[in-house]
Amino acid sequence: MSLYNDLGGTPAVSAAVDKFYDKVLADPSVNHFFDGLVMSKQKKMLEHFLIFAFGGPNQYSGQNMRNAHRRQVAHGLNENHFDRIVEHLGATLTELGVPANKIQEAAGIANSVRNDVLGL
């Protein structure tokens, strides 16, 4: 089974994305990277990306990670910020009762795009 199925499918990923962005937008160390974005669109893009990345159906039609984060990198997005975002993902999944091994799996998936997100 995929992580997507283990987490509970689209409804669970959608709930996680909402809680995740609550945390991210409340964090002054990273929330400025989302200034000017339409958050409803941003949430939908992340939801589609995570569904795909976690092994669900591919509905993601956005840019590749490098292009999608070019503006944030130009505004200083770095390894520390990326780590903080991954921490928020882990905290969100913990809050939703996801087992630690599945949180580690999700963190591994997030870290697999680190270099592209950071333009390295």
N, C-alpha and C positions, 0 to 999 in steps of 0.2 A: 504494500500500500504506500501511497505517496504521503508526504507531509500534508499536502492539501486535504486529503481524505482524513488523515489522523487528526487534523485540527477541527474538522467538522464542515469542510467545504466552504462554499461562497459566503453563507451567512456568518460563519465564524471569522473568515478573513475580513469581511466588511466591518464587523464589530471591532476587530483588532485594529484596523486602519483608523477608525474613529477615535478610539482610546489612545492610540499611538500619537495622532496629531494633537490631541488634547495635551499630552505631555510635551511634545516638541514645541508647540506654540506657547507653552507656559515657561519654556526654558530660555532665558535671555542669552545663553551662550550660543544658541543655534537658531532661535526664532527669526532673527533678522534675514536669514537666507530665504525666507518665505514671503518677505515684504513684496507687495505688488502682484502676488500670484492669486488666481481665482481658486480658493481652497476647495470648492466643490469639485472642480475639474482636477485639481491636484490629488484629492482623495481617490477619485475614480481611476486616475492613471496608476496610482500606487496599488490600489486594489487589483486592477487587471494585471499589473506586473507581478504582484505577489502570488496571485492565483496561478499564473503561468510558471513562475520560478519555483513554487512549491509543488508543482506536478499536476496542476489542474488544467482545464481547457485554456488554450491560448486565445485570449481576447485582447491582448496587449497590442496596441497599434501606435504606441508612442515612439519617440526617438530612441536611438541607442543611448546607453548610460553616459557615455562621454559627451555627446552632443546635448543631452537633456540637462546636464549639470554644468555646462560651460559657464553660464552666467554666475553661478554660485562659486565656482573655482576662481573666476575673475574677481570676485568679492572676498576672496580669502579662505574659501572652504579648504580645510586641511585634514590631516590624519586625526587630530584631536576632536574635531567636529564630527568626523565620520564615526569615531569610537563612541561619542556621546549619542549619536543617532542609534547605533546598534544597542547601546545600553537602554535607550527608551523602548526599543523593540523588545528586548528581553524583559524589561519591567512590565510592559503591556501583556506579554504572553504569560508571565508569572501571575499577574492580576487575574487573568482569564482562566487560571488553573491548568495551564499546559505543563506537562511533565518536563523536568529539567533536560532530559535527553532530546526532546523535541525542540526545546528552546535552543540547545546547542546546534541542532541541525539547521534551524532557521538562521542562527548567527553565522554558521558556515556558509550558507547561501548568500547572506548579505555580504560577507567578507569576500566572496568570490567575485564580486563586482567592484570591490574597493578601488583597484587601480584605474578602472574605466571611469568611475564616478569622479575620482580625484584628478583625472587627466594625466596619469603617470605612464 
